[in-house]
Amino acid sequence: MNGLAAGWKNRCLALTRRTIVIGAALGAAGSALAAYPDRPIILIVPFAPGGSSDIIARTIAPELSAKLGQSIVVENTAGAGGVLGMTRAVRAPADGYSLLLGSGSEVLINKLINPELQFDGLRDLKPVVFVGTGPMVLVGKKALAPNTVAELITYAKDEKNVLNFASAGNGTPMHVAGELFNLKAGTKISHIPYRGASPALVDVMGGQIELGISTLTAAQSFIKAGKIKAYGVLGREKSTLAPDIPAIGQVPGLEAVDLGVWFGLFVPTKTPGDVTTKLEAAARAVMANPEIVKKLAEQGVIASGESAGKLNSFMAQEVDKYRAVIKAADIKPQ
């Protein structure tokens, strides 16, 4: 009996030690979550400074920093239509310290255009919050003769006239929207990709290129200043953010020219659920702030603030739109 009692005693001591170890591990995990974030967070913008993604990131970053109690550093990783920034985001440690201010181009379109890309936005990224949506606008240099979309189409169909349109890069929503316009208008306006919206608009203003398709966010200050002319937003209805600009989708035959831009916050897909939950709560609080809503509206973006689940559902619809245009226009990687 003494040997049996001693055996039970040793077993109980072992179980007690194991319980202590497990409890300590769980406590440490809980402490780590409670401490998150305990160092600065990087917010990756996959386009050049001055574009819509950059403007939005720098609008929400200070408030998100305040909510999380840590500094947020906005870093521009531009190039290849958002591919470089997207690659950096999906390869970052899945620890909540690398966020992506993502949009249709790098999250969805690039993979549709080039299936050989190693990443897939739907697979390799986890949505945090739906930031917002905004219209795109077709703009032209001041010296360009046509003043309306109908006049522009007639002008473009005259073989004597050579027209090009600038976008923020190959595979961006602006590129896809331009090809959609060509398909529905029966025009053959050539696409010239740039490394972001800002340099593209600079060349439109300077007259180096005739047309540009941009987000309203990036273009509206130049439109208001009279430095470029606005032909219309690429939608069926005028935008409440720019009611003086016509809607291209209201021109007979162009009703299907209805494509906007959207933005969301993302983290690598393997980021722990507790971390993304904390990030989502902070980000949705930021997007509900009336001052942020106002600032984004001034920049041509309608704030959303909807959940990660809503953003997932929205992206599933958008990817079908992009796929149809890419196939019809035979858009290829560059």
C-alpha positions in Angstrom: 0.0 0.0 0.0 2.9 2.4 0.8 4.3 1.8 -2.7 0.9 2.4 -4.3 0.4 5.5 -2.3 3.8 6.8 -3.2 3.0 6.2 -6.9 -0.3 8.1 -6.7 1.5 11.0 -4.9 4.1 11.2 -7.7 1.4 11.2 -10.4 -0.5 13.9 -8.6 2.7 16.0 -8.3 3.3 15.6 -12.1 -0.2 16.6 -13.0 0.1 19.6 -10.7 3.3 20.7 -12.4 1.7 20.2 -15.9 -1.3 22.3 -14.9 1.1 25.1 -13.6 3.0 25.0 -16.9 -0.2 25.1 -19.0 -1.6 27.9 -16.9 1.6 29.9 -17.2 1.6 29.5 -21.0 -2.1 30.6 -21.2 -1.3 33.5 -19.0 1.6 34.5 -21.1 -0.6 34.3 -24.3 -3.2 36.4 -22.6 -0.6 38.9 -21.5 0.8 39.1 -25.0 -2.7 39.8 -26.4 -3.3 42.4 -23.7 0.0 44.0 -24.6 -0.8 44.1 -28.4 0.3 46.4 -29.9 3.5 47.0 -27.9 5.5 48.5 -30.8 4.9 50.6 -33.9 2.7 49.2 -36.7 3.5 49.5 -40.4 0.7 50.5 -42.7 1.7 49.5 -46.2 0.5 51.6 -49.1 1.2 49.9 -52.5 1.2 53.1 -54.5 3.2 56.3 -54.7 2.6 59.3 -52.4 -0.2 61.6 -53.4 -2.5 58.9 -54.8 -5.9 57.9 -53.3 -4.5 54.9 -51.3 -1.9 57.2 -49.8 -4.3 60.0 -49.0 -6.7 57.6 -47.3 -4.0 55.9 -45.3 -2.7 59.2 -44.0 -6.2 60.3 -43.1 -7.0 57.3 -40.9 -3.6 56.5 -39.5 -3.4 59.1 -36.8 -6.9 58.2 -35.4 -6.1 54.4 -35.6 -2.8 55.1 -33.8 -4.8 56.8 -31.0 -7.2 53.9 -30.7 -4.5 51.3 -30.5 -2.1 53.4 -28.4 0.8 52.9 -30.8 2.3 54.9 -33.6 1.4 53.8 -37.1 4.0 54.4 -39.8 2.7 54.8 -43.4 5.1 53.3 -45.9 4.7 53.5 -49.7 5.9 50.5 -51.6 4.9 51.4 -55.1 5.4 49.6 -58.4 3.9 47.0 -60.8 0.3 48.1 -60.3 0.4 47.4 -56.6 2.2 44.0 -56.9 5.3 45.1 -54.9 3.2 46.4 -51.9 0.9 43.4 -52.0 3.9 41.0 -52.0 5.4 42.8 -49.1 2.1 42.6 -47.2 1.5 38.8 -47.7 5.1 38.0 -46.8 5.1 40.0 -43.6 4.9 38.2 -40.2 1.3 37.4 -39.4 1.5 39.2 -36.0 -0.7 42.3 -36.5 2.3 44.7 -37.0 2.0 44.9 -40.8 -1.3 46.2 -42.3 -2.2 46.8 -45.9 -4.4 49.6 -47.2 -5.7 47.5 -50.0 -7.8 48.1 -53.1 -9.2 46.2 -56.1 -6.0 46.3 -58.1 -3.5 44.5 -55.9 -6.0 42.4 -53.9 -8.0 41.0 -56.8 -7.2 42.3 -60.3 -3.5 41.5 -60.6 -4.1 37.8 -60.0 -6.8 37.7 -62.6 -4.5 39.3 -65.2 -1.5 37.2 -64.3 -2.4 33.8 -62.8 1.3 33.1 -62.4 1.6 35.5 -59.5 2.5 33.6 -56.3 0.0 35.4 -54.1 -3.8 35.4 -54.1 -5.6 38.3 -52.2 -8.6 36.2 -51.4 -6.4 33.4 -50.0 -3.4 35.3 -48.5 -5.1 38.3 -46.9 -7.6 38.6 -44.1 -9.9 41.6 -44.2 -10.0 43.8 -41.1 -12.5 46.5 -42.0 -14.2 47.9 -45.1 -12.8 51.5 -45.4 -14.9 52.9 -48.1 -15.7 53.4 -51.8 -15.3 56.1 -54.3 -16.0 57.0 -57.9 -13.5 57.1 -60.7 -13.4 60.0 -63.1 -12.3 60.4 -66.8 -10.2 63.5 -67.1 -8.4 65.3 -69.9 -5.8 68.0 -70.6 -7.2 71.5 -70.8 -6.2 71.9 -74.4 -8.1 68.8 -75.6 -10.8 69.9 -78.1 -13.8 67.8 -76.9 -15.7 69.1 -73.9 -18.3 66.2 -73.4 -18.1 62.5 -73.4 -20.1 62.3 -76.6 -17.7 64.7 -78.3 -14.8 62.8 -77.0 -16.0 59.5 -78.5 -16.5 61.1 -81.9 -13.1 62.7 -81.7 -11.5 59.3 -80.7 -13.1 57.5 -83.6 -11.5 59.9 -86.1 -8.3 58.2 -87.3 -6.5 61.6 -87.5 -6.7 61.9 -83.7 -4.4 59.9 -81.5 -5.5 59.5 -77.9 -3.9 57.8 -74.9 -5.2 57.4 -71.3 -3.0 57.3 -68.2 -3.8 55.1 -65.2 -2.1 54.5 -61.9 -0.7 51.3 -63.3 -1.3 48.2 -65.3 -4.0 46.1 -63.6 -5.4 48.9 -61.5 -9.1 49.6 -61.4 -8.4 52.7 -63.4 -6.9 50.6 -66.2 -9.8 48.2 -66.1 -12.3 51.1 -66.2 -10.5 52.6 -69.2 -10.8 49.3 -71.1 -14.4 49.0 -70.1 -15.0 52.5 -71.6 -13.3 51.4 -74.8 -15.4 48.3 -75.1 -18.7 50.1 -74.6 -17.8 53.3 -76.6 -16.2 51.4 -79.5 -13.0 53.4 -79.1 -9.4 52.3 -79.1 -7.8 54.8 -76.7 -4.4 53.4 -75.8 -3.5 52.7 -72.2 -0.3 54.2 -70.7 0.5 52.8 -67.2 2.1 55.0 -64.5 3.5 54.3 -61.1 0.6 55.8 -59.3 -2.2 58.3 -59.8 -0.2 61.4 -58.9 2.4 61.1 -61.7 -0.3 60.2 -64.1 -2.3 63.4 -63.3 0.8 65.5 -63.5 1.4 64.5 -67.1 -2.3 65.1 -67.9 -2.0 68.6 -66.5 1.3 69.1 -68.4 -0.3 68.0 -71.6 2.2 65.1 -72.1 -0.8 62.7 -72.3 -4.3 63.5 -73.4 -6.6 61.6 -71.0 -6.4 60.0 -67.6 -8.7 57.8 -65.5 -8.2 58.5 -61.8 -9.9 58.2 -58.5 -11.9 61.3 -57.6 -9.8 61.3 -54.5 -6.6 62.0 -56.4 -8.1 64.2 -59.2 -10.7 66.5 -57.6 -8.3 69.2 -56.3 -6.9 69.6 -59.9 -10.4 69.6 -61.3 -11.5 72.3 -58.9 -8.4 74.3 -59.7 -9.3 74.2 -63.4 -6.0 72.4 -64.2 -7.7 69.5 -66.0 -11.2 69.0 -67.4 -13.5 66.3 -66.1 -15.5 64.4 -68.6 -17.5 62.3 -66.2 -17.5 59.8 -63.3 -17.6 56.2 -64.4 -21.0 55.3 -63.0 -24.7 55.2 -63.8 -25.4 58.1 -61.4 -23.6 61.3 -60.5 -21.6 61.1 -57.3 -22.9 63.0 -54.3 -19.2 63.9 -53.7 -19.0 65.7 -57.0 -22.5 66.6 -58.2 -21.2 69.0 -60.9 -19.5 66.2 -62.8 -21.6 64.2 -65.3 -22.2 60.5 -65.1 -20.8 58.6 -68.1 -23.3 55.8 -67.5 -26.1 58.2 -68.4 -24.7 58.6 -72.0 -26.8 56.3 -74.3 -24.9 53.1 -75.0 -22.6 53.6 -72.0 -24.9 52.4 -69.2 -22.6 49.5 -68.4 -19.7 51.9 -67.7 -20.2 51.6 -63.9 -17.1 50.8 -62.0 -15.8 52.4 -58.8 -12.9 51.9 -56.4 -12.9 50.5 -52.9 -10.5 50.3 -50.0 -10.0 48.0 -47.1 -7.6 47.2 -44.3 -6.0 43.8 -44.4 -3.5 41.6 -42.6 -1.7 38.4 -43.6 -4.3 35.6 -43.5 -2.6 33.7 -40.6 -2.8 36.6 -38.2 -4.3 35.3 -34.9 -8.1 35.9 -34.6 -7.7 37.7 -31.3 -5.4 40.2 -32.9 -7.6 40.8 -35.9 -10.6 41.2 -33.6 -8.8 43.9 -31.7 -7.7 45.6 -34.9 -11.3 45.4 -36.4 -12.8 47.0 -33.3 -10.3 49.9 -33.4 -10.7 50.4 -37.1 -14.5 50.4 -37.1 -14.4 52.9 -34.3 -12.1 55.1 -36.4 -14.4 54.8 -39.5 -17.4 55.8 -37.3 -15.7 59.0 -36.3 -17.7 61.9 -37.9 -14.4 63.8 -38.5 -12.9 60.9 -40.4 -16.1 60.5 -42.4 -16.0 64.2 -43.3 -12.3 64.2 -44.2 -12.7 61.1 -46.5 -15.7 62.7 -48.2 -13.6 65.8 -48.9 -11.1 63.4 -50.5 -13.8 61.7 -52.7 -14.4 58.6 -50.6 -17.6 57.5 -49.0 -16.7 55.9 -45.6 -18.0 52.5 -44.9 -16.7 51.0 -41.6 -18.5 47.8 -42.3 -17.2 44.5 -40.9 -14.6 42.2 -42.3 -17.4 39.8 -43.3 -19.1 42.5 -45.4 -15.9 43.3 -47.1 -15.4 39.6 -48.0 -18.9 39.5 -49.6 -18.3 42.7 -51.5 -15.0 41.4 -52.9 -16.7 38.3 -54.2 -19.0 40.4 -56.3 -16.3 42.7 -57.5 -14.0 39.9 -58.7 -16.7 38.8 -61.1 -17.0 42.3 -62.6 -13.2 42.6 -63.1 -13.0 39.1 -64.6 -15.6 39.9 -67.3 -13.8 43.1 -68.4 -10.3 41.5 -68.3 -11.5 38.6 -70.5 -13.4 40.8 -73.0 -10.5 43.4 -73.3 -7.8 40.7 -73.2 -5.8 42.6 -70.6 -2.4 41.1 -70.2 0.3 41.5 -67.6 3.2 43.9 -68.4 
